[in-house]
Amino acid sequence: MLNEITLTVIVIRRQLEAELNLLEEETTRRLEESIRKNVEEKLNSEEVLSEIERRIEEGQKKLFDDVVAQLLKEKEAALVEERRKEVRILNSH
């Protein structure tokens, strides 16, 4: 009789563990699905899209400003070099 009770308890315990495992898996699946949906909605929101657009525009402006600054430096360096050449030519005569 004790063995039957022990066996019954073991069977019930295994059933409960299996049900708990299935419940945990289903909860995890639903949670992941909910998070994925929430992230997609946020990423597609007007606020996020506007922020992305703003950052792109800022990046383009900074890149443009950096290129202009570099070109000005190169132009100045070329002018300085040209003046040095002129001075050498004038001094050699």
QUIURFEN-V716469 format. One record per residue. N is the residue number from 1. PHI is phi in degrees with one decimal (999 if undefined). OMEGA is omega in degrees with one decimal (* if undefined). D_CENTER is the distance of its C-alpha to the mean C-alpha in Angstrom with 1 decimal. Layout:
n={N N}
phi={PHI PHI}
omega={OMEGA OMEGA}
d_center={D_CENTER D_CENTER}
//
This chain:
n={1 2 3 4 5 6 7 8 9 10 11 12 13 14 15 16 17 18 19 20 21 22 23 24 25 26 27 28 29 30 31 32 33 34 35 36 37 38 39 40 41 42 43 44 45 46 47 48 49 50 51 52 53 54 55 56 57 58 59 60 61 62 63 64 65 66 67 68 69 70 71 72 73 74 75 76 77 78 79 80 81 82 83 84 85 86 87 88 89 90 91 92 93}
phi={999 -63.0 -63.2 -66.3 -65.7 -60.7 -63.7 -63.2 -61.8 -62.9 -63.6 -63.4 -60.6 -65.7 -63.6 -64.2 -63.2 -65.8 -63.7 -63.8 -62.2 -62.8 -63.3 -63.2 -63.5 -65.2 -62.9 -61.3 -62.1 -65.5 -64.3 -61.0 -63.3 -64.9 -63.3 -58.8 -64.1 -62.6 -63.8 -60.8 -63.6 -65.2 -64.1 -92.3 -72.4 -61.1 -62.3 -68.0 -62.0 -65.2 -64.3 -62.3 -61.4 -61.3 -65.7 -63.0 -61.3 -61.7 -63.9 -63.9 -63.9 -63.9 -61.5 -60.3 -60.8 -64.1 -65.8 -60.9 -61.2 -64.6 -63.9 -63.9 -62.4 -65.1 -64.3 -61.5 -63.1 -65.9 -63.8 -61.5 -63.4 -63.1 -63.6 -61.5 -62.9 -61.8 -63.7 -63.3 -63.5 -65.0 -73.6 -79.9 -90.9}
omega={178.1 178.4 179.0 178.8 178.8 179.3 178.8 178.7 179.5 -179.8 179.4 178.8 -179.9 177.6 179.2 178.0 179.1 178.2 178.7 178.7 177.8 178.7 178.0 179.6 179.8 178.4 178.2 179.9 -179.3 179.2 178.1 179.0 179.4 179.1 -180.0 -180.0 179.8 179.7 179.1 179.5 179.8 -178.8 -179.5 -179.0 -179.4 -179.0 -179.2 178.7 177.3 178.9 177.9 179.6 179.3 -179.6 177.0 179.5 178.0 179.5 178.2 179.5 179.9 178.4 178.5 179.6 178.8 179.8 178.9 179.2 179.3 178.5 177.3 177.4 -179.6 178.5 179.1 179.0 178.7 177.6 178.3 179.6 178.7 177.7 178.5 179.1 178.7 179.7 178.7 179.2 179.7 -178.6 -178.2 180.0 *}
d_center={63.2 60.9 59.3 58.8 57.1 54.9 54.0 53.2 51.0 49.1 48.7 47.6 45.1 43.6 43.4 41.7 39.2 38.5 38.1 35.8 33.7 33.5 32.7 29.9 28.5 28.9 27.3 24.2 24.0 24.4 21.9 19.2 20.3 20.3 16.8 15.5 17.7 16.6 12.8 14.0 16.3 14.0 11.6 14.9 16.4 18.0 16.5 12.8 14.0 16.1 13.4 11.3 14.8 15.8 13.0 13.9 17.5 17.2 15.6 18.5 21.0 20.1 20.3 23.6 24.9 24.2 26.0 28.9 29.3 29.4 31.9 34.0 34.1 35.2 37.7 39.1 39.4 41.2 43.6 44.4 45.1 47.3 49.2 49.8 51.2 53.4 54.7 55.5 57.3 59.3 60.2 61.3 64.0}
//
